[in-house]
Amino acid sequence: MTLDAGNGIRLTGIRRSDKDALVGLLNNRAIYRTTLRIPHPYTGDNFESWYARHEEKVAQQNEQETYWAIRDSHDQPIGGIGLSFSDGQAHRAEIGYWLGEPFWSKGIMTAAVGSLCRHSFEELGLAKITAHVFSFNAASARVVEKCGFELEGYLKRHFLKDGEYIDAKAYGLVR
């Protein structure tokens, strides 16, 4: 499945052939700093491990795609975006995303988040999408706010990363 985010930006499934491009973008301390689950350094083995788990999950559960590559007008992967579902909570999902640093501040992520949210409400039937944004990540907060998410709370010491607690802003978007 392909989702059109506009201005030549599309969301598609991750391909094994995306490995080198994604490893090159993800092996960036700035991306590591603003995400919870992406390791640093990011290696080809990290990609292979993630890709195998992702393929197995989709095959076992016969699920629709829940994680997409963000692609430019040349079909090159420049970022990623996905949905996480909590067990027994099929009416809502949490959105997560990252974008290669050369593509920051161009409106790409706002377009991608907006496209995925529309798809999630219209095609997946979700009632709510949530986003947890590290308190220091003003750019990510702007993305979800531009997409209509509302601040629902401030979560003190909500995440633990590298032995340090991180506060987060909890956002929600309802259909």
C-alpha positions in Angstrom: 0.0 0.0 0.0 1.2 3.5 -0.8 0.0 6.7 0.9 0.4 10.0 -0.9 1.5 12.7 1.5 1.7 15.4 -1.2 4.6 17.3 -2.8 6.2 14.1 -4.1 6.3 12.5 -0.6 4.9 9.0 -0.3 4.6 6.4 2.5 5.3 2.8 1.4 6.3 -0.4 3.1 9.9 -0.8 4.2 11.9 -2.8 1.6 15.0 -4.9 2.3 16.7 -2.9 -0.4 16.2 0.2 1.8 18.8 -1.1 4.2 21.9 1.0 3.1 20.0 4.2 2.8 18.2 3.8 6.2 21.3 2.7 8.0 23.1 5.8 6.6 20.3 8.1 7.9 19.7 6.4 11.2 23.4 6.3 12.2 23.0 9.8 13.5 23.3 10.9 17.2 20.7 13.6 16.6 18.1 11.0 15.6 19.1 8.7 18.5 18.7 11.6 21.0 15.0 12.3 19.9 13.8 8.7 19.6 13.2 6.1 22.2 14.0 2.8 20.5 16.5 3.6 17.7 20.0 2.6 18.9 23.3 4.4 18.3 25.4 3.5 16.5 22.8 2.1 14.1 24.2 -0.8 12.0 23.1 -3.1 9.2 22.6 -5.8 11.9 20.1 -3.5 13.7 18.2 -3.1 10.4 18.2 -6.8 9.7 17.0 -7.6 13.2 14.2 -5.1 13.0 13.2 -6.2 9.5 13.0 -9.8 10.5 10.8 -9.0 13.5 8.6 -6.8 11.4 8.1 -9.4 8.6 7.3 -12.1 11.2 4.7 -9.9 12.9 3.0 -9.0 9.7 3.0 -12.7 8.5 1.8 -14.2 11.8 -1.0 -11.7 12.3 -1.8 -11.2 8.6 -1.8 -7.5 9.5 -2.0 -4.4 7.3 1.2 -2.4 7.2 1.8 -0.5 10.5 5.3 0.9 9.6 6.1 2.8 6.5 9.2 4.3 4.8 8.8 8.0 4.1 10.0 8.4 0.5 11.0 11.4 -1.6 10.0 12.0 -5.2 12.9 9.8 -6.4 11.5 6.8 -4.3 14.4 7.1 -1.9 13.7 6.4 1.8 14.3 9.5 3.9 12.5 8.5 7.1 10.1 6.2 8.9 6.7 6.4 10.5 4.6 3.9 12.2 1.8 2.9 14.5 2.0 0.9 17.7 -1.1 -0.9 19.0 -1.5 -1.9 22.7 -2.9 -5.3 23.3 -6.7 -5.3 23.4 -6.8 -1.6 22.3 -7.6 -1.8 18.6 -9.5 1.5 18.7 -6.3 3.5 19.2 -2.6 3.5 18.3 0.5 5.5 19.1 2.3 7.2 16.3 6.1 7.4 16.1 8.3 8.8 13.4 11.8 9.9 12.5 13.3 11.8 9.5 16.8 11.9 8.2 18.5 15.1 9.3 19.1 16.5 5.8 15.3 16.7 5.4 14.4 18.5 8.6 12.4 21.7 8.6 10.9 21.3 5.1 7.3 20.3 6.2 7.9 16.7 5.2 7.1 15.2 8.6 4.0 17.2 9.0 2.7 16.0 5.6 3.6 12.4 6.5 1.9 12.5 9.9 -1.2 14.1 8.5 -1.4 11.4 5.7 -1.0 8.5 8.2 -3.6 10.0 10.5 -6.1 10.4 7.7 -5.4 6.8 6.6 -5.7 5.5 10.2 -9.1 7.1 10.8 -10.6 6.4 7.3 -9.2 2.9 6.5 -8.2 1.4 9.9 -11.2 2.8 11.7 -9.2 4.2 14.6 -10.9 6.5 17.1 -7.8 8.0 18.6 -4.1 8.4 17.8 -1.6 9.3 20.5 1.9 10.7 20.4 4.5 11.0 23.2 7.0 13.7 22.5 10.2 14.3 24.6 9.7 17.6 26.4 12.9 19.1 24.8 11.8 18.2 21.2 10.1 21.4 20.2 10.2 20.4 16.5 8.3 17.2 17.0 5.7 19.0 19.2 5.2 21.5 16.4 4.6 18.6 13.9 1.8 17.0 15.9 0.3 20.4 16.8 0.1 21.4 13.1 -1.7 18.1 12.5 -4.4 18.9 15.0 -3.1 16.9 18.0 -4.0 18.4 21.4 -1.8 18.4 24.4 -3.4 16.1 27.0 -0.8 16.1 29.7 2.8 16.5 30.8 4.4 13.2 32.0 7.2 13.7 34.4 10.1 11.2 34.3 8.1 9.1 31.9 10.9 7.6 29.9 14.2 6.2 31.0 17.0 6.4 28.4 20.8 6.1 29.0 20.1 6.1 32.8 18.4 9.5 32.6 14.7 10.2 33.1 13.0 12.2 30.3 9.8 14.2 30.7 7.3 13.9 27.8 4.3 15.7 26.5 1.3 13.4 25.8 -0.7 14.4 22.7 -4.0 13.0 21.3 -6.0 13.3 18.1 -9.5 11.9 18.0 -11.6 11.1 14.9 
